[in-house]
């Protein structure tokens, strides 16, 4: 659908775009509150279309707030398309209710076709079902998009003040939005994309179901679903809040999810830009397993004088301890090469739950890297074999020195307070420096014996390729 020439989004975006007519503008969403506010405000302002593409769409408070806003948009005549990966175990009922609205269309990507015996169907088709659409984007009126690390759910969009830099999205305007829309259409029309109505085991009474669900949403969500007067939205309308530069959308082709998957397009894109690093590289990745070849590449870069810093979760803060078990294989080699490692500390009053699929309110979840304090990537890509070879991923890569320096400086300032600096002793033993409390620890900090055993056991199992 063509973008509107005027309206609540078109008018301010025109003004903002005059700052750099041929460039992409980005506005970072660093807090969960701002991420929720902007999503709701954009949906509430939509005139023509809303496209959402997510790995996770929970059945909780924030997802209901988003759903209510989507239904209101549909009532205004806006076309709503919701494309979700089908790995998350959920009831189809609410999605079918959404889909029953004539202006709302819901599709599941790489679906489990046997809904009645879902777990059994996954087991007998594990090779295919192990590949997931990890992409995350929201685009409104083909004018403005949000791309980053957040899914739709309370752990992503409710207050996560316990983790600074817990997650990161970019709001984007300009040329990159068209690339995001084209990427969405590519996935929407892919062979692995299926209408949810055609997958349901029982057809709902659409009108009655939709009406009852709308009534439930109205009853549960007393406060109006709007964020148009929030501080974030007011700041978003100021040209000085935006960072403009040449940008490109990195993304995998949907064919990567098929059994005969092509080589990862995104892995090549990321590898190409990182290989051009001249002076410094900052990698922030909640799940970090560099693999043997990746470790060798990082060590080679470090020996050539490139300052490399890696920020990831500690064993205590990660919600997938198996990932830590394999990351640990490469830790000493990276440190010996002079690479700086930081591991995020766990908040003792809000410890993460262990989940196979990841995500935790206390875990680091942002996925970004900064090259030479000149270029920034923000998206869904983790530096692990799963993102590289199994899942489809996406993210925005932008040349923007001011933003790049800001990210680097901010993370450098706050790391001593929220992370352990990992080092090697003269005897080659690992130690964890708690600089905020002037402590030195000689074993995995804050991790229980059971968690340590789980990570060790995972690290000797032949499962690296699926982590």
Beta strands, then each sheet from edge to edge (+ up, - down):
strand 1: 24-29
strand 2: 49-54
strand 3: 79-85
strand 4: 104-109
strand 5: 137-140
strand 6: 144-148
strand 7: 169-173
strand 8: 193-195
strand 9: 243-251
strand 10: 280-285
strand 11: 307-313
strand 12: 340-344
strand 13: 367-371
strand 14: 375-379
strand 15: 394-399
strand 16: 419-424
strand 17: 430-434
strand 18: 439-441
sheet 1: 8+ 4- 3- 2- 5+ 6- 7+ 1- 9+ 15- 14+ 13- 10+ 11+ 12+ 16- 17+ 18-
end
